[in-house]
Amino acid sequence: MRADNRFGTCRMCGKQVLWIRTKNGKNMPCDPTIHPYVTTLGGKERIVTEEGDVVCAEIVHSQHGNITGHGYISHFATRQKAGKTKKAAAG
Ligand SMILES: [Zn+2]
């Protein structure tokens, strides 16, 4: 039985987010899409694994090649990338 609903909605943009508890004990909102990643020196992405580890890695876009594992991208990171500020309806 799964009682934990880890999905939520971002208050800022209204998108669905997945809450992952990091090893620091913080809840981090991540994009619900899981990505294959490989940890590299100087990896530009901040990947949050299902275990709550935050690692610097690169997203693997091709089907072949070795991957380190699967993880999630911080929702804050994608918001920065989008570069758009969507004004939330004041309520
Ligand atoms: Zn958002």
PDB file of the backbone (N, CA, C, O) and the ligand in Angstrom, with CONECT records:
HET     ZN  A 101       1
ATOM      1  N   MET A   1       0.831  -1.196   0.000  1.00  0.00           N
ATOM      2  CA  MET A   1       0.000   0.000   0.000  1.00  0.00           C
ATOM      3  C   MET A   1       0.872   1.255   0.000  1.00  0.00           C
ATOM      4  O   MET A   1       1.825   1.367   0.771  1.00  0.00           O
ATOM      5  N   ARG A   2       0.535   2.168  -0.854  1.00  0.00           N
ATOM      6  CA  ARG A   2       1.323   3.399  -0.928  1.00  0.00           C
ATOM      7  C   ARG A   2       0.487   4.561  -0.419  1.00  0.00           C
ATOM      8  O   ARG A   2      -0.424   5.043  -1.092  1.00  0.00           O
ATOM      9  N   ALA A   3       0.813   4.985   0.758  1.00  0.00           N
ATOM     10  CA  ALA A   3       0.049   6.083   1.340  1.00  0.00           C
ATOM     11  C   ALA A   3       0.683   7.427   1.010  1.00  0.00           C
ATOM     12  O   ALA A   3       0.037   8.471   1.104  1.00  0.00           O
ATOM     13  N   ASP A   4       1.952   7.389   0.623  1.00  0.00           N
ATOM     14  CA  ASP A   4       2.645   8.666   0.427  1.00  0.00           C
ATOM     15  C   ASP A   4       2.372   9.207  -0.958  1.00  0.00           C
ATOM     16  O   ASP A   4       2.700   8.580  -1.965  1.00  0.00           O
ATOM     17  N   ASN A   5       1.779  10.354  -0.994  1.00  0.00           N
ATOM     18  CA  ASN A   5       1.593  11.031  -2.262  1.00  0.00           C
ATOM     19  C   ASN A   5       2.660  12.099  -2.375  1.00  0.00           C
ATOM     20  O   ASN A   5       2.594  13.145  -1.729  1.00  0.00           O
ATOM     21  N   ARG A   6       3.646  11.812  -3.209  1.00  0.00           N
ATOM     22  CA  ARG A   6       4.792  12.709  -3.274  1.00  0.00           C
ATOM     23  C   ARG A   6       4.611  13.780  -4.336  1.00  0.00           C
ATOM     24  O   ARG A   6       5.470  14.642  -4.519  1.00  0.00           O
ATOM     25  N   PHE A   7       3.491  13.718  -5.029  1.00  0.00           N
ATOM     26  CA  PHE A   7       3.267  14.712  -6.065  1.00  0.00           C
ATOM     27  C   PHE A   7       2.545  15.924  -5.491  1.00  0.00           C
ATOM     28  O   PHE A   7       1.705  15.824  -4.598  1.00  0.00           O
ATOM     29  N   GLY A   8       2.905  17.041  -6.034  1.00  0.00           N
ATOM     30  CA  GLY A   8       2.263  18.273  -5.607  1.00  0.00           C
ATOM     31  C   GLY A   8       2.223  19.246  -6.767  1.00  0.00           C
ATOM     32  O   GLY A   8       2.594  18.912  -7.892  1.00  0.00           O
ATOM     33  N   THR A   9       1.775  20.431  -6.484  1.00  0.00           N
ATOM     34  CA  THR A   9       1.679  21.457  -7.502  1.00  0.00           C
ATOM     35  C   THR A   9       2.528  22.649  -7.099  1.00  0.00           C
ATOM     36  O   THR A   9       2.482  23.108  -5.958  1.00  0.00           O
ATOM     37  N   CYS A  10       3.299  23.139  -8.050  1.00  0.00           N
ATOM     38  CA  CYS A  10       4.142  24.294  -7.784  1.00  0.00           C
ATOM     39  C   CYS A  10       3.264  25.522  -7.584  1.00  0.00           C
ATOM     40  O   CYS A  10       2.385  25.825  -8.390  1.00  0.00           O
ATOM     41  N   ARG A  11       3.529  26.207  -6.497  1.00  0.00           N
ATOM     42  CA  ARG A  11       2.741  27.401  -6.221  1.00  0.00           C
ATOM     43  C   ARG A  11       3.067  28.530  -7.182  1.00  0.00           C
ATOM     44  O   ARG A  11       2.245  29.412  -7.432  1.00  0.00           O
ATOM     45  N   MET A  12       4.283  28.487  -7.715  1.00  0.00           N
ATOM     46  CA  MET A  12       4.729  29.590  -8.560  1.00  0.00           C
ATOM     47  C   MET A  12       4.172  29.489  -9.979  1.00  0.00           C
ATOM     48  O   MET A  12       3.729  30.487 -10.547  1.00  0.00           O
ATOM     49  N   CYS A  13       4.194  28.296 -10.545  1.00  0.00           N
ATOM     50  CA  CYS A  13       3.801  28.180 -11.949  1.00  0.00           C
ATOM     51  C   CYS A  13       2.650  27.203 -12.171  1.00  0.00           C
ATOM     52  O   CYS A  13       2.133  27.103 -13.284  1.00  0.00           O
ATOM     53  N   GLY A  14       2.247  26.492 -11.140  1.00  0.00           N
ATOM     54  CA  GLY A  14       1.097  25.609 -11.264  1.00  0.00           C
ATOM     55  C   GLY A  14       1.384  24.264 -11.890  1.00  0.00           C
ATOM     56  O   GLY A  14       0.470  23.467 -12.103  1.00  0.00           O
ATOM     57  N   LYS A  15       2.658  24.000 -12.189  1.00  0.00           N
ATOM     58  CA  LYS A  15       3.004  22.712 -12.785  1.00  0.00           C
ATOM     59  C   LYS A  15       3.092  21.640 -11.705  1.00  0.00           C
ATOM     60  O   LYS A  15       3.288  21.920 -10.523  1.00  0.00           O
ATOM     61  N   GLN A  16       2.937  20.399 -12.166  1.00  0.00           N
ATOM     62  CA  GLN A  16       3.070  19.294 -11.227  1.00  0.00           C
ATOM     63  C   GLN A  16       4.543  19.105 -10.873  1.00  0.00           C
ATOM     64  O   GLN A  16       5.422  19.145 -11.734  1.00  0.00           O
ATOM     65  N   VAL A  17       4.780  18.900  -9.600  1.00  0.00           N
ATOM     66  CA  VAL A  17       6.144  18.662  -9.147  1.00  0.00           C
ATOM     67  C   VAL A  17       6.161  17.397  -8.294  1.00  0.00           C
ATOM     68  O   VAL A  17       5.146  16.973  -7.741  1.00  0.00           O
ATOM     69  N   LEU A  18       7.340  16.821  -8.211  1.00  0.00           N
ATOM     70  CA  LEU A  18       7.535  15.642  -7.381  1.00  0.00           C
ATOM     71  C   LEU A  18       8.418  16.049  -6.206  1.00  0.00           C
ATOM     72  O   LEU A  18       9.524  16.552  -6.401  1.00  0.00           O
ATOM     73  N   TRP A  19       7.939  15.834  -5.007  1.00  0.00           N
ATOM     74  CA  TRP A  19       8.699  16.217  -3.828  1.00  0.00           C
ATOM     75  C   TRP A  19       9.635  15.087  -3.445  1.00  0.00           C
ATOM     76  O   TRP A  19       9.204  13.956  -3.220  1.00  0.00           O
ATOM     77  N   ILE A  20      10.891  15.396  -3.374  1.00  0.00           N
ATOM     78  CA  ILE A  20      11.874  14.410  -2.936  1.00  0.00           C
ATOM     79  C   ILE A  20      12.560  14.942  -1.688  1.00  0.00           C
ATOM     80  O   ILE A  20      13.002  16.090  -1.642  1.00  0.00           O
ATOM     81  N   ARG A  21      12.640  14.095  -0.689  1.00  0.00           N
ATOM     82  CA  ARG A  21      13.319  14.480   0.543  1.00  0.00           C
ATOM     83  C   ARG A  21      14.804  14.180   0.374  1.00  0.00           C
ATOM     84  O   ARG A  21      15.209  13.034   0.182  1.00  0.00           O
ATOM     85  N   THR A  22      15.592  15.228   0.450  1.00  0.00           N
ATOM     86  CA  THR A  22      17.024  15.045   0.264  1.00  0.00           C
ATOM     87  C   THR A  22      17.660  14.557   1.562  1.00  0.00           C
ATOM     88  O   THR A  22      17.046  14.552   2.628  1.00  0.00           O
ATOM     89  N   LYS A  23      18.912  14.150   1.422  1.00  0.00           N
ATOM     90  CA  LYS A  23      19.628  13.637   2.595  1.00  0.00           C
ATOM     91  C   LYS A  23      19.830  14.731   3.636  1.00  0.00           C
ATOM     92  O   LYS A  23      20.112  14.440   4.798  1.00  0.00           O
ATOM     93  N   ASN A  24      19.689  15.978   3.227  1.00  0.00           N
ATOM     94  CA  ASN A  24      19.782  17.081   4.181  1.00  0.00           C
ATOM     95  C   ASN A  24      18.492  17.267   4.967  1.00  0.00           C
ATOM     96  O   ASN A  24      18.412  18.093   5.876  1.00  0.00           O
ATOM     97  N   GLY A  25      17.486  16.485   4.600  1.00  0.00           N
ATOM     98  CA  GLY A  25      16.219  16.599   5.294  1.00  0.00           C
ATOM     99  C   GLY A  25      15.310  17.665   4.716  1.00  0.00           C
ATOM    100  O   GLY A  25      14.282  18.003   5.303  1.00  0.00           O
ATOM    101  N   LYS A  26      15.693  18.197   3.554  1.00  0.00           N
ATOM    102  CA  LYS A  26      14.857  19.212   2.910  1.00  0.00           C
ATOM    103  C   LYS A  26      13.997  18.557   1.837  1.00  0.00           C
ATOM    104  O   LYS A  26      14.416  17.603   1.181  1.00  0.00           O
ATOM    105  N   ASN A  27      12.830  19.067   1.677  1.00  0.00           N
ATOM    106  CA  ASN A  27      11.981  18.615   0.588  1.00  0.00           C
ATOM    107  C   ASN A  27      12.239  19.482  -0.622  1.00  0.00           C
ATOM    108  O   ASN A  27      12.101  20.705  -0.575  1.00  0.00           O
ATOM    109  N   MET A  28      12.620  18.824  -1.714  1.00  0.00           N
ATOM    110  CA  MET A  28      12.960  19.573  -2.918  1.00  0.00           C
ATOM    111  C   MET A  28      11.945  19.265  -4.009  1.00  0.00           C
ATOM    112  O   MET A  28      11.696  18.098  -4.314  1.00  0.00           O
ATOM    113  N   PRO A  29      11.354  20.306  -4.600  1.00  0.00           N
ATOM    114  CA  PRO A  29      10.439  20.065  -5.711  1.00  0.00           C
ATOM    115  C   PRO A  29      11.214  19.770  -6.987  1.00  0.00           C
ATOM    116  O   PRO A  29      12.109  20.523  -7.371  1.00  0.00           O
ATOM    117  N   CYS A  30      10.863  18.677  -7.635  1.00  0.00           N
ATOM    118  CA  CYS A  30      11.551  18.276  -8.858  1.00  0.00           C
ATOM    119  C   CYS A  30      10.522  18.077  -9.960  1.00  0.00           C
ATOM    120  O   CYS A  30       9.336  17.871  -9.701  1.00  0.00           O
ATOM    121  N   ASP A  31      11.003  18.143 -11.190  1.00  0.00           N
ATOM    122  CA  ASP A  31      10.127  17.811 -12.302  1.00  0.00           C
ATOM    123  C   ASP A  31       9.798  16.319 -12.238  1.00  0.00           C
ATOM    124  O   ASP A  31      10.685  15.506 -11.977  1.00  0.00           O
ATOM    125  N   PRO A  32       8.540  15.950 -12.471  1.00  0.00           N
ATOM    126  CA  PRO A  32       8.154  14.551 -12.328  1.00  0.00           C
ATOM    127  C   PRO A  32       8.768  13.630 -13.365  1.00  0.00           C
ATOM    128  O   PRO A  32       8.662  12.411 -13.236  1.00  0.00           O
ATOM    129  N   THR A  33       9.404  14.174 -14.383  1.00  0.00           N
ATOM    130  CA  THR A  33      10.016  13.336 -15.403  1.00  0.00           C
ATOM    131  C   THR A  33      11.348  12.802 -14.902  1.00  0.00           C
ATOM    132  O   THR A  33      12.184  13.563 -14.416  1.00  0.00           O
ATOM    133  N   ILE A  34      11.543  11.507 -15.019  1.00  0.00           N
ATOM    134  CA  ILE A  34      12.804  10.913 -14.594  1.00  0.00           C
ATOM    135  C   ILE A  34      13.746  10.856 -15.796  1.00  0.00           C
ATOM    136  O   ILE A  34      13.335  10.572 -16.921  1.00  0.00           O
ATOM    137  N   HIS A  35      15.013  11.132 -15.523  1.00  0.00           N
ATOM    138  CA  HIS A  35      15.998  11.187 -16.596  1.00  0.00           C
ATOM    139  C   HIS A  35      17.166  10.254 -16.292  1.00  0.00           C
ATOM    140  O   HIS A  35      17.589  10.135 -15.142  1.00  0.00           O
ATOM    141  N   PRO A  36      17.683   9.596 -17.326  1.00  0.00           N
ATOM    142  CA  PRO A  36      18.947   8.890 -17.142  1.00  0.00           C
ATOM    143  C   PRO A  36      20.080   9.917 -17.080  1.00  0.00           C
ATOM    144  O   PRO A  36      20.092  10.891 -17.831  1.00  0.00           O
ATOM    145  N   TYR A  37      21.018   9.685 -16.184  1.00  0.00           N
ATOM    146  CA  TYR A  37      22.104  10.649 -16.030  1.00  0.00           C
ATOM    147  C   TYR A  37      23.419   9.916 -15.845  1.00  0.00           C
ATOM    148  O   TYR A  37      23.461   8.737 -15.492  1.00  0.00           O
ATOM    149  N   VAL A  38      24.470  10.641 -16.091  1.00  0.00           N
ATOM    150  CA  VAL A  38      25.801  10.123 -15.818  1.00  0.00           C
ATOM    151  C   VAL A  38      26.546  11.190 -15.029  1.00  0.00           C
ATOM    152  O   VAL A  38      26.563  12.361 -15.408  1.00  0.00           O
ATOM    153  N   THR A  39      27.153  10.778 -13.941  1.00  0.00           N
ATOM    154  CA  THR A  39      27.902  11.743 -13.143  1.00  0.00           C
ATOM    155  C   THR A  39      29.226  12.025 -13.835  1.00  0.00           C
ATOM    156  O   THR A  39      29.956  11.104 -14.201  1.00  0.00           O
ATOM    157  N   THR A  40      29.524  13.288 -14.007  1.00  0.00           N
ATOM    158  CA  THR A  40      30.763  13.697 -14.642  1.00  0.00           C
ATOM    159  C   THR A  40      31.400  14.799 -13.814  1.00  0.00           C
ATOM    160  O   THR A  40      30.732  15.480 -13.037  1.00  0.00           O
ATOM    161  N   LEU A  41      32.674  14.956 -13.989  1.00  0.00           N
ATOM    162  CA  LEU A  41      33.346  16.081 -13.348  1.00  0.00           C
ATOM    163  C   LEU A  41      32.825  17.351 -13.991  1.00  0.00           C
ATOM    164  O   LEU A  41      32.844  17.494 -15.214  1.00  0.00           O
ATOM    165  N   GLY A  42      32.365  18.258 -13.173  1.00  0.00           N
ATOM    166  CA  GLY A  42      31.847  19.501 -13.703  1.00  0.00           C
ATOM    167  C   GLY A  42      30.500  19.354 -14.367  1.00  0.00           C
ATOM    168  O   GLY A  42      30.137  20.150 -15.232  1.00  0.00           O
ATOM    169  N   GLY A  43      29.751  18.335 -13.966  1.00  0.00           N
ATOM    170  CA  GLY A  43      28.415  18.164 -14.518  1.00  0.00           C
ATOM    171  C   GLY A  43      27.558  19.385 -14.245  1.00  0.00           C
ATOM    172  O   GLY A  43      27.567  19.929 -13.140  1.00  0.00           O
ATOM    173  N   LYS A  44      26.815  19.815 -15.263  1.00  0.00           N
ATOM    174  CA  LYS A  44      26.124  21.102 -15.138  1.00  0.00           C
ATOM    175  C   LYS A  44      24.741  20.972 -14.521  1.00  0.00           C
ATOM    176  O   LYS A  44      24.187  21.932 -13.985  1.00  0.00           O
ATOM    177  N   GLU A  45      24.198  19.765 -14.607  1.00  0.00           N
ATOM    178  CA  GLU A  45      22.854  19.589 -14.054  1.00  0.00           C
ATOM    179  C   GLU A  45      22.943  19.167 -12.595  1.00  0.00           C
ATOM    180  O   GLU A  45      23.869  18.473 -12.177  1.00  0.00           O
ATOM    181  N   ARG A  46      21.968  19.602 -11.852  1.00  0.00           N
ATOM    182  CA  ARG A  46      21.848  19.156 -10.474  1.00  0.00           C
ATOM    183  C   ARG A  46      20.763  18.089 -10.445  1.00  0.00           C
ATOM    184  O   ARG A  46      19.575  18.386 -10.576  1.00  0.00           O
ATOM    185  N   ILE A  47      21.184  16.857 -10.272  1.00  0.00           N
ATOM    186  CA  ILE A  47      20.250  15.740 -10.304  1.00  0.00           C
ATOM    187  C   ILE A  47      19.940  15.288  -8.890  1.00  0.00           C
ATOM    188  O   ILE A  47      20.838  15.153  -8.058  1.00  0.00           O
ATOM    189  N   VAL A  48      18.672  15.057  -8.625  1.00  0.00           N
ATOM    190  CA  VAL A  48      18.266  14.529  -7.335  1.00  0.00           C
ATOM    191  C   VAL A  48      17.843  13.084  -7.544  1.00  0.00           C
ATOM    192  O   VAL A  48      16.911  12.808  -8.300  1.00  0.00           O
ATOM    193  N   THR A  49      18.526  12.163  -6.876  1.00  0.00           N
ATOM    194  CA  THR A  49      18.184  10.760  -7.034  1.00  0.00           C
ATOM    195  C   THR A  49      17.006  10.418  -6.143  1.00  0.00           C
ATOM    196  O   THR A  49      16.622  11.183  -5.259  1.00  0.00           O
ATOM    197  N   GLU A  50      16.444   9.247  -6.401  1.00  0.00           N
ATOM    198  CA  GLU A  50      15.296   8.834  -5.600  1.00  0.00           C
ATOM    199  C   GLU A  50      15.674   8.615  -4.148  1.00  0.00           C
ATOM    200  O   GLU A  50      14.820   8.656  -3.262  1.00  0.00           O
ATOM    201  N   GLU A  51      16.949   8.383  -3.907  1.00  0.00           N
ATOM    202  CA  GLU A  51      17.408   8.202  -2.525  1.00  0.00           C
ATOM    203  C   GLU A  51      17.624   9.540  -1.818  1.00  0.00           C
ATOM    204  O   GLU A  51      17.883   9.581  -0.616  1.00  0.00           O
ATOM    205  N   GLY A  52      17.515  10.626  -2.574  1.00  0.00           N
ATOM    206  CA  GLY A  52      17.671  11.930  -1.952  1.00  0.00           C
ATOM    207  C   GLY A  52      19.076  12.485  -2.035  1.00  0.00           C
ATOM    208  O   GLY A  52      19.408  13.456  -1.355  1.00  0.00           O
ATOM    209  N   ASP A  53      19.899  11.876  -2.863  1.00  0.00           N
ATOM    210  CA  ASP A  53      21.230  12.420  -3.095  1.00  0.00           C
ATOM    211  C   ASP A  53      21.150  13.492  -4.166  1.00  0.00           C
ATOM    212  O   ASP A  53      20.429  13.346  -5.153  1.00  0.00           O
ATOM    213  N   VAL A  54      21.886  14.558  -3.967  1.00  0.00           N
ATOM    214  CA  VAL A  54      21.978  15.592  -4.991  1.00  0.00           C
ATOM    215  C   VAL A  54      23.363  15.490  -5.612  1.00  0.00           C
ATOM    216  O   VAL A  54      24.374  15.652  -4.929  1.00  0.00           O
ATOM    217  N   VAL A  55      23.401  15.223  -6.906  1.00  0.00           N
ATOM    218  CA  VAL A  55      24.674  15.015  -7.580  1.00  0.00           C
ATOM    219  C   VAL A  55      24.789  15.949  -8.784  1.00  0.00           C
ATOM    220  O   VAL A  55      23.793  16.328  -9.400  1.00  0.00           O
ATOM    221  N   CYS A  56      26.022  16.303  -9.096  1.00  0.00           N
ATOM    222  CA  CYS A  56      26.287  17.060 -10.310  1.00  0.00           C
ATOM    223  C   CYS A  56      26.489  16.067 -11.439  1.00  0.00           C
ATOM    224  O   CYS A  56      27.356  15.198 -11.352  1.00  0.00           O
ATOM    225  N   ALA A  57      25.714  16.184 -12.475  1.00  0.00           N
ATOM    226  CA  ALA A  57      25.744  15.182 -13.526  1.00  0.00           C
ATOM    227  C   ALA A  57      25.294  15.801 -14.841  1.00  0.00           C
ATOM    228  O   ALA A  57      24.914  16.970 -14.907  1.00  0.00           O
ATOM    229  N   GLU A  58      25.349  14.992 -15.870  1.00  0.00           N
ATOM    230  CA  GLU A  58      24.821  15.384 -17.172  1.00  0.00           C
ATOM    231  C   GLU A  58      23.676  14.451 -17.529  1.00  0.00           C
ATOM    232  O   GLU A  58      23.735  13.244 -17.291  1.00  0.00           O
ATOM    233  N   ILE A  59      22.631  15.037 -18.106  1.00  0.00           N
ATOM    234  CA  ILE A  59      21.525  14.225 -18.591  1.00  0.00           C
ATOM    235  C   ILE A  59      21.978  13.478 -19.837  1.00  0.00           C
ATOM    236  O   ILE A  59      22.632  14.042 -20.714  1.00  0.00           O
ATOM    237  N   VAL A  60      21.620  12.200 -19.899  1.00  0.00           N
ATOM    238  CA  VAL A  60      21.955  11.387 -21.059  1.00  0.00           C
ATOM    239  C   VAL A  60      20.761  11.387 -22.000  1.00  0.00           C
ATOM    240  O   VAL A  60      19.669  10.939 -21.650  1.00  0.00           O
ATOM    241  N   HIS A  61      20.991  11.896 -23.192  1.00  0.00           N
ATOM    242  CA  HIS A  61      19.878  11.986 -24.136  1.00  0.00           C
ATOM    243  C   HIS A  61      19.831  10.814 -25.099  1.00  0.00           C
ATOM    244  O   HIS A  61      18.784  10.539 -25.684  1.00  0.00           O
ATOM    245  N   SER A  62      20.926  10.132 -25.272  1.00  0.00           N
ATOM    246  CA  SER A  62      20.944   9.016 -26.216  1.00  0.00           C
ATOM    247  C   SER A  62      20.620   7.728 -25.486  1.00  0.00           C
ATOM    248  O   SER A  62      20.748   7.638 -24.265  1.00  0.00           O
ATOM    249  N   GLN A  63      20.207   6.751 -26.236  1.00  0.00           N
ATOM    250  CA  GLN A  63      19.795   5.492 -25.643  1.00  0.00           C
ATOM    251  C   GLN A  63      20.985   4.618 -25.274  1.00  0.00           C
ATOM    252  O   GLN A  63      20.885   3.751 -24.406  1.00  0.00           O
ATOM    253  N   HIS A  64      22.109   4.853 -25.937  1.00  0.00           N
ATOM    254  CA  HIS A  64      23.255   3.975 -25.676  1.00  0.00           C
ATOM    255  C   HIS A  64      24.291   4.667 -24.815  1.00  0.00           C
ATOM    256  O   HIS A  64      24.282   5.887 -24.654  1.00  0.00           O
ATOM    257  N   GLY A  65      25.157   3.882 -24.281  1.00  0.00           N
ATOM    258  CA  GLY A  65      26.165   4.428 -23.387  1.00  0.00           C
ATOM    259  C   GLY A  65      25.844   4.087 -21.950  1.00  0.00           C
ATOM    260  O   GLY A  65      24.712   3.744 -21.608  1.00  0.00           O
ATOM    261  N   ASN A  66      26.828   4.185 -21.145  1.00  0.00           N
ATOM    262  CA  ASN A  66      26.638   3.861 -19.730  1.00  0.00           C
ATOM    263  C   ASN A  66      25.978   5.017 -19.007  1.00  0.00           C
ATOM    264  O   ASN A  66      26.266   6.184 -19.274  1.00  0.00           O
ATOM    265  N   ILE A  67      25.110   4.684 -18.108  1.00  0.00           N
ATOM    266  CA  ILE A  67      24.512   5.708 -17.263  1.00  0.00           C
ATOM    267  C   ILE A  67      24.797   5.366 -15.798  1.00  0.00           C
ATOM    268  O   ILE A  67      25.003   4.210 -15.430  1.00  0.00           O
ATOM    269  N   THR A  68      24.800   6.395 -15.002  1.00  0.00           N
ATOM    270  CA  THR A  68      25.023   6.180 -13.569  1.00  0.00           C
ATOM    271  C   THR A  68      23.732   5.751 -12.891  1.00  0.00           C
ATOM    272  O   THR A  68      23.741   4.942 -11.963  1.00  0.00           O
ATOM    273  N   GLY A  69      22.643   6.295 -13.358  1.00  0.00           N
ATOM    274  CA  GLY A  69      21.361   5.955 -12.759  1.00  0.00           C
ATOM    275  C   GLY A  69      20.284   6.865 -13.303  1.00  0.00           C
ATOM    276  O   GLY A  69      20.465   7.539 -14.317  1.00  0.00           O
ATOM    277  N   HIS A  70      19.171   6.872 -12.615  1.00  0.00           N
ATOM    278  CA  HIS A  70      18.062   7.739 -12.998  1.00  0.00           C
ATOM    279  C   HIS A  70      17.769   8.705 -11.864  1.00  0.00           C
ATOM    280  O   HIS A  70      17.851   8.367 -10.683  1.00  0.00           O
ATOM    281  N   GLY A  71      17.429   9.901 -12.263  1.00  0.00           N
ATOM    282  CA  GLY A  71      17.146  10.890 -11.232  1.00  0.00           C
ATOM    283  C   GLY A  71      16.276  11.997 -11.789  1.00  0.00           C
ATOM    284  O   GLY A  71      15.844  11.965 -12.941  1.00  0.00           O
ATOM    285  N   TYR A  72      16.035  12.968 -10.941  1.00  0.00           N
ATOM    286  CA  TYR A  72      15.128  14.050 -11.268  1.00  0.00           C
ATOM    287  C   TYR A  72      15.867  15.384 -11.280  1.00  0.00           C
ATOM    288  O   TYR A  72      16.878  15.560 -10.600  1.00  0.00           O
ATOM    289  N   ILE A  73      15.348  16.301 -12.055  1.00  0.00           N
ATOM    290  CA  ILE A  73      15.917  17.640 -12.114  1.00  0.00           C
ATOM    291  C   ILE A  73      15.123  18.541 -11.181  1.00  0.00           C
ATOM    292  O   ILE A  73      13.892  18.516 -11.159  1.00  0.00           O
ATOM    293  N   SER A  74      15.851  19.328 -10.421  1.00  0.00           N
ATOM    294  CA  SER A  74      15.204  20.280  -9.523  1.00  0.00           C
ATOM    295  C   SER A  74      14.276  21.191 -10.316  1.00  0.00           C
ATOM    296  O   SER A  74      14.638  21.705 -11.374  1.00  0.00           O
ATOM    297  N   HIS A  75      13.087  21.377  -9.789  1.00  0.00           N
ATOM    298  CA  HIS A  75      12.127  22.223 -10.486  1.00  0.00           C
ATOM    299  C   HIS A  75      12.622  23.660 -10.561  1.00  0.00           C
ATOM    300  O   HIS A  75      12.310  24.378 -11.511  1.00  0.00           O
ATOM    301  N   PHE A  76      13.384  24.077  -9.571  1.00  0.00           N
ATOM    302  CA  PHE A  76      13.925  25.430  -9.599  1.00  0.00           C
ATOM    303  C   PHE A  76      14.876  25.606 -10.770  1.00  0.00           C
ATOM    304  O   PHE A  76      14.935  26.675 -11.379  1.00  0.00           O
ATOM    305  N   ALA A  77      15.618  24.556 -11.081  1.00  0.00           N
ATOM    306  CA  ALA A  77      16.572  24.633 -12.186  1.00  0.00           C
ATOM    307  C   ALA A  77      15.846  24.836 -13.503  1.00  0.00           C
ATOM    308  O   ALA A  77      16.278  25.638 -14.330  1.00  0.00           O
ATOM    309  N   THR A  78      14.749  24.119 -13.709  1.00  0.00           N
ATOM    310  CA  THR A  78      14.040  24.254 -14.977  1.00  0.00           C
ATOM    311  C   THR A  78      13.361  25.605 -15.061  1.00  0.00           C
ATOM    312  O   THR A  78      13.217  26.165 -16.147  1.00  0.00           O
ATOM    313  N   ARG A  79      12.941  26.137 -13.913  1.00  0.00           N
ATOM    314  CA  ARG A  79      12.333  27.457 -13.940  1.00  0.00           C
ATOM    315  C   ARG A  79      13.350  28.492 -14.385  1.00  0.00           C
ATOM    316  O   ARG A  79      13.038  29.397 -15.159  1.00  0.00           O
ATOM    317  N   GLN A  80      14.576  28.348 -13.882  1.00  0.00           N
ATOM    318  CA  GLN A  80      15.607  29.299 -14.271  1.00  0.00           C
ATOM    319  C   GLN A  80      15.889  29.194 -15.764  1.00  0.00           C
ATOM    320  O   GLN A  80      16.088  30.197 -16.449  1.00  0.00           O
ATOM    321  N   LYS A  81      15.902  27.954 -16.250  1.00  0.00           N
ATOM    322  CA  LYS A  81      16.204  27.748 -17.657  1.00  0.00           C
ATOM    323  C   LYS A  81      15.150  28.366 -18.551  1.00  0.00           C
ATOM    324  O   LYS A  81      15.462  28.963 -19.582  1.00  0.00           O
ATOM    325  N   ALA A  82      13.906  28.219 -18.147  1.00  0.00           N
ATOM    326  CA  ALA A  82      12.818  28.754 -18.962  1.00  0.00           C
ATOM    327  C   ALA A  82      12.966  30.268 -19.118  1.00  0.00           C
ATOM    328  O   ALA A  82      12.637  30.839 -20.158  1.00  0.00           O
ATOM    329  N   GLY A  83      13.457  30.884 -18.081  1.00  0.00           N
ATOM    330  CA  GLY A  83      13.751  32.307 -18.171  1.00  0.00           C
ATOM    331  C   GLY A  83      12.536  33.196 -18.234  1.00  0.00           C
ATOM    332  O   GLY A  83      12.653  34.411 -18.390  1.00  0.00           O
ATOM    333  N   LYS A  84      11.378  32.601 -18.115  1.00  0.00           N
ATOM    334  CA  LYS A  84      10.164  33.383 -18.177  1.00  0.00           C
ATOM    335  C   LYS A  84       9.590  33.503 -16.783  1.00  0.00           C
ATOM    336  O   LYS A  84       9.616  32.544 -16.012  1.00  0.00           O
ATOM    337  N   THR A  85       9.098  34.612 -16.473  1.00  0.00           N
ATOM    338  CA  THR A  85       8.407  34.763 -15.207  1.00  0.00           C
ATOM    339  C   THR A  85       6.908  34.845 -15.475  1.00  0.00           C
ATOM    340  O   THR A  85       6.384  35.851 -15.954  1.00  0.00           O
ATOM    341  N   LYS A  86       6.263  33.769 -15.153  1.00  0.00           N
ATOM    342  CA  LYS A  86       4.825  33.732 -15.357  1.00  0.00           C
ATOM    343  C   LYS A  86       4.171  34.264 -14.103  1.00  0.00           C
ATOM    344  O   LYS A  86       4.402  33.770 -12.999  1.00  0.00           O
ATOM    345  N   LYS A  87       3.393  35.227 -14.285  1.00  0.00           N
ATOM    346  CA  LYS A  87       2.802  35.854 -13.117  1.00  0.00           C
ATOM    347  C   LYS A  87       1.672  34.983 -12.572  1.00  0.00           C
ATOM    348  O   LYS A  87       0.698  34.700 -13.269  1.00  0.00           O
ATOM    349  N   ALA A  88       1.815  34.574 -11.350  1.00  0.00           N
ATOM    350  CA  ALA A  88       0.781  33.771 -10.728  1.00  0.00           C
ATOM    351  C   ALA A  88      -0.389  34.657 -10.340  1.00  0.00           C
ATOM    352  O   ALA A  88      -0.226  35.786  -9.878  1.00  0.00           O
ATOM    353  N   ALA A  89      -1.554  34.111 -10.541  1.00  0.00           N
ATOM    354  CA  ALA A  89      -2.747  34.861 -10.164  1.00  0.00           C
ATOM    355  C   ALA A  89      -2.772  35.063  -8.662  1.00  0.00           C
ATOM    356  O   ALA A  89      -2.689  34.112  -7.885  1.00  0.00           O
ATOM    357  N   ALA A  90      -2.884  36.268  -8.288  1.00  0.00           N
ATOM    358  CA  ALA A  90      -2.911  36.558  -6.855  1.00  0.00           C
ATOM    359  C   ALA A  90      -4.231  36.077  -6.282  1.00  0.00           C
ATOM    360  O   ALA A  90      -5.309  36.333  -6.818  1.00  0.00           O
ATOM    361  N   GLY A  91      -4.101  35.380  -5.188  1.00  0.00           N
ATOM    362  CA  GLY A  91      -5.333  34.875  -4.643  1.00  0.00           C
ATOM    363  C   GLY A  91      -5.428  35.284  -3.199  1.00  0.00           C
ATOM    364  O   GLY A  91      -6.408  34.958  -2.529  1.00  0.00           O
TER     365      GLY A  91
HETATM  366 ZN    ZN A 101       7.094  26.115 -10.749  1.00  0.00          ZN2+
END
